[in-house]
Amino acid sequence: MGEEHTSWGRQAQEREIEGELEVLMEDGFGWARPQYVLRRGLQRFRLHGEASALLSARTGMRVRVRGMRRGVRIIVSRATLDEPSETQGARSDRVLIERRIALLLLNFHDRV
């Protein structure tokens, strides 16, 4: 995907960074909204701003963003999405997880 610009100095300049995308859903009573996180190695950046470019995004996609960094947030002005390449040995994000749930319903009646 070309040259990466990752030296995020203290100056408020637009930079480019690319990595793998995580799409998380934040929900509450009567509302839900997606949260976008760019992973690059051990670094994680929350993406804000130009959400229209990320509407078709899915977890595991490669993303290149241009924007301004504010701590762990990147205010995105432009984003480009690419499907992960299976031919380059990309790992599968589909992991089977076995979950067991115990539900106890207790009803105590004090009869004396």
ZICORMO-V195378 format. One line per field, one symbol per residue. ss: DSSP state (A for helix, B for strand, O for the rest). phi: phi as a letter, one per 30 degrees, with the letter a starting at -180 (. if undefined). psi: psi as a letter, one per 30 degrees, with the letter a starting at -180 (. if undefined). A space follows every 50 residues. Layout:
ss: ???
phi: ???
psi: ???
This chain:
ss: OOOOOOOOOOOOOOBBBBBBBBBBBBBBOOBBBBBBBBBBOOBBBBBBBO AAAAOOOOOOOBBBBBBBBBOOBBBBBBBBBBOOOOOOOOOOOOOOOOOO OOOOOOOOOOOO
phi: .idccbddddddcdbcbbacccccccbbdibabdccbccbicdbbdcbjd dddcdcdbejddbbbblcdbiccbddcabbcbdddddcidddddcdbdbb bcccccbccdcc
psi: gakkjgjiafkilklkklakkkjkkklajglkkkkkkkkjbfkkkkklci fefgegklkflkkklkakkibgkkjkfkkkkkkkjffggklkgjkkkkkk kkkkjkjkjjj.
